[in-house]
Amino acid sequence: MGDSDTFHSTNIPLESIKVIAESIGISNLSDDAAKELADDISYRLKLVIQDAAKFMNHAKRQKLQPADVDSALKIKNIEPLYGCTSADHIPFRFASGGGRELYFNEEKEYDLSEIISAPAAKLPLDVSLRAHWLVIDGVQPTIPENPPPVSKDLQKLEAIDPITKLNKTTKEKADISGKPSSGKFHKLRNVETVHVKQLATHELSVEQQLYYKEITEACVGSDEARRAEALQSLASDPGLHEMLPRMCTFIAEGVKVNVVQHNLALLIYLMRMVKALLDNSSLFLEKYLHELIPSVSTCIVSKQLCARPELDNHWALRDFAARLMAQICKNFNTSTNNIQTRVTRMFATAINNDKTHLSSLYGAIEGLSELGAEVVKVFIIPKVKAIGDRIENCTSSSDKIAVGHIKHLIIKIVSPVLTATRQGLDSVEEYRAEFGSLGTALHQSVVKALIQQQASSNTLTVNQPTIIQSNSAADLLLSQSNTSRTIVVGNVQRPQLQIQNQNSQNTSTQQHKYLLVTRPQPSQSPSSQ
């Protein structure tokens, strides 16, 4: 009896056969026919599962996979099932009703219209082979495909504790010589120890010297294609740590020479080399910052970077160098070295000095602005009035260009901070009293930013009398009252005023005061162009 139960438990139930028959249109399947089909299907399924288990055992796996079933079907000349592969386990869901129990897989329904209208997927890349040298004469070449010969952690350890590198070199020499270190000299060294500071030698092979020569010539040469390849090599090659001291010295000496000679192009090329070295994730640059930071700072706050300051765009170099300085502070600032604090103090000193040249003043403001909104709020905003009063007194033609750049820079970096930190809209007089000659321009920029922020609701709340400039010759002057007013900003011929006063019982009886002030369009001066 027990054997019979075991036998029937391994067969497919008759109810499942009838459900499958109903799904293909056979509604009245007799019990005898269902039993014959169930026995035959159970027998054939057992054969397939046994063959699939053989494939699983040969693969030394404990889990039966759909690929094993496909292989079992193939050896029986049966077409395998397509679309049934899955890396994870697919759970069965249980459903019952009408005296039947059913286990099924929950399948998601897809809308063909969405699939057709969706953008086409990218084609997979073709399989390709790329050959590179793994080892040459027992030495692993330093190429991006191979791991770096010295990891970044080891470079950091050698920078913090140089004696580890000396001990490693001494041990290698002892291993090569094969002579024991014991004896009379060993005893003498134990008795009397003299600490001598040894200089670590940085010897370059012939190939490294050739690489250094080609890279430096390409970076400062006239061929832009070679320069792009050289910068890409500096940004990606993992084996540059031995040449890094010479690279940093080359950059530092190059900046010193070309600042004196006012060679703007070479200064730009050298800053691009700094950018490439900063982007290389396999290099540890912290112990060379004493050469990189002065070079980058020179390109930010130097008085003159080019031979023709009124024509050459040295402002772009100052902006680029300021971004590099911000990247250095972000990557290497710690509580020990306080790089960002020291750099911020340097730029703040340049701003506070009344004798600072306008070009250096622009560089100091740009350098502080790249360090974040908090730095702008603490160091730049309190000095806006003094800077505005100073640049208003500059009348020479060469200074007017610098004045225009400084005004544009201050408005660009201060307006977002004022928009984010100040609630409501202050009057022009308050801006002029706080920011001096730059107050009007800052007020207009803040108003424009607030209008853009509230464009979704098309409303702007004004608490004080304010002039809002428009593209036409008419400006809108809001009168001051005890209640706050909201102007609907849109393409309307007449501004609509809404009174926001919950205490008032009859808002329709209150007087709405507004005044349209018409004035001619001011002509643009040469300095503002």
Disulfide bonds with the S-S distance in Angstrom:
none
